[in-house]
Amino acid sequence: MTTPLIRPARPGDALALSTLGRVTFVETFVEGFGIPYPPADLVPFLDAAFGEETTTASLADPAGAWWVAEVDGAVAAFATTGPNTLPHPDARPTHAELKRLYVAKAAQGLGLGTKLLAVALDWMDHNGDGAQWIGVWSGNLKAQKLYAAYGFDKAGEYEYPVGSWRDHEFILRRG
């Protein structure tokens, strides 16, 4: 295995990012945490959230940023940031939000998530004008512990829609 490479995402990464997002969501939430999403909710959600067209448009949005971690030339993890969209009374669109930090199951334990988080936080430090925000599933204690180590505290809760299913999420804030 070569040393992982962290780099900004490119338009040509859209298919790899879409595929990795879809697979990692299922590996993490369906297989890992056992959330019983009804297929009628999960399939359209995955298509909308991780469709190649959606990812291509997001990559082209100058308000946000994406990074990938490559292992042996393949995209193994990614992080994406942008203007805050979390439903908290103190949150503003001019604040920065970590939208997703996904690491493929096969690449976990390589430190990719921590490296991507550091790059994303640096971007957030320079591209937001207030607090920094993260939404995290209430049952993902490992992610909550990681974010707490970087100064994020629980600031609220909300329901994240996966079709008509609702995931109970925590809103974390730093600053």
Sequence and secondary structure as in RCSB ss.txt:
>XXXX:A:sequence
MTTPLIRPARPGDALALSTLGRVTFVETFVEGFGIPYPPADLVPFLDAAFGEETTTASLADPAGAWWVAEVDGAV
AAFATTGPNTLPHPDARPTHAELKRLYVAKAAQGLGLGTKLLAVALDWMDHNGDGAQWIGVWSGNLKAQKLYAAY
GFDKAGEYEYPVGSWRDHEFILRRG
>XXXX:A:secstr
    EEEE  GGGHHHHHHHHHHHHIIIIIIIS     HHHHHHHHHHHH HHHHHHHHH TT EEEEEEETTEE
EEEEEEEE     TT  TTSEEEEEEEE GGGTTSSHHHHHHHHHHHHHHHH SS EEEEEETT HHHHHHHHHT
T EEEEEEEEEETTEEEEEEEEEE 
